[in-house]
Amino acid sequence: MAADTLDSRADRLHATSSAASRQRMRAIALMCASTIFFAGLDTSVKSLSSVLPAIEIIWARYVAAAIVGLVAVRPFTHPAVFRSSRPVLQIIRSLLLLASTTTNFLALRQLQLAETSTINFLTPLFVVLLAGPLLGEWAGGGRLVAVAIGFIGVVVATGPGTSAFHPVVLVAVAGVACNAGYALATRMLARSDSSRTTLTWTPIAGVVLLTPLLPFIWINPPTLSALAIMVGMGFFGAGGHWLLILAHERAPASVLTPFSYTQLLWMIISGLVVFGDRPTGAVLIGAGIVVGCGFYLIWRERAARQK
């Protein structure tokens, strides 16, 4: 009788483990799919940057995000999601995302997709640096060394001091710092607000601050293809964030983060196919250094959690 009980428990544990494994694999697939959408978003932005003002492009991006939030959360049927325990931090977080988005779009005008993607992969390194003063999570020597090496990787990829260097790289790095602040604010809000509330507040700064500027800068899309790309940009942005939300509902961030680096592959392919950009050896080496440092930090975080 006892043996039968043990066998049934083992069967239940095995079934639970198998279900958790399938759930995790679905989450990883969703995460990888989201990177394809985000690569499509950046490709759309870069292609539109030569024919439309940056503010108009960014505004369209935020309107799409707001529509996704309305569909996903349905705040008008559940008005409680508008109530935040920390509204000031929600506004700061929304402003940081707007600053990060704006600087990234400006960088895309002059840099290759592979270059902007490499710079954006500095975000986990900036999170390590800012987590100390903002959250009291001070980094040890190993993590600080990884951060320093990651910066060296970006220097290799972007070529400061050479004719290939673009000053807009500094703007992109500032945007990464804003993105890291946005990520830390998200972590802080997770202690007090639901994910539905945070999703509802996310696009507020972009829609509220950019909409009044539209009458002064608006340019009608000059061709049907430009209009189609503009609509596609909203589709890519909305779809990417939706897949990201679904992925994080099924697996922890420590499992999913390594797969975000697959976006670099899609950015390289898209840049080559759409714009004829061939990444130099320096870009590939620098990207490898930054990604390697990111994986090291993820490994350290997992080891610390297991302890």
Number of C-alpha atoms within 10 A of each C-alpha: 6 7 8 9 10 11 12 12 12 12 12 12 12 12 12 12 12 12 12 14 13 13 16 19 16 16 24 23 15 22 27 22 20 28 25 21 22 21 26 23 24 23 22 23 25 23 18 21 17 10 14 19 14 17 18 19 21 19 22 20 25 24 18 21 27 21 15 21 23 14 10 13 17 15 16 10 8 9 11 11 20 16 14 17 14 12 15 10 15 26 16 16 26 23 20 23 24 27 21 24 21 21 21 26 22 19 25 24 17 16 19 23 26 28 25 24 23 27 27 22 22 25 21 24 24 21 21 20 19 19 16 12 9 14 12 9 12 15 15 9 9 11 20 16 13 21 24 13 18 27 20 15 27 28 18 18 28 24 17 15 9 8 7 10 14 16 12 17 25 14 17 24 22 16 27 27 24 24 26 26 23 23 19 19 19 19 12 16 21 13 9 11 18 14 15 16 22 22 22 23 21 24 25 20 21 25 20 12 12 17 15 9 13 13 8 7 12 13 12 11 15 10 10 9 11 17 14 12 21 23 15 16 26 22 18 26 24 25 21 25 19 17 20 20 17 16 25 17 12 18 19 12 12 12 14 22 15 17 17 16 19 17 24 24 15 20 25 21 19 20 21 16 11 11 14 12 16 14 17 12 11 16 22 19 15 26 27 17 21 29 21 16 25 24 16 15 20 18 14 14 13 13 10 9 8 7 5
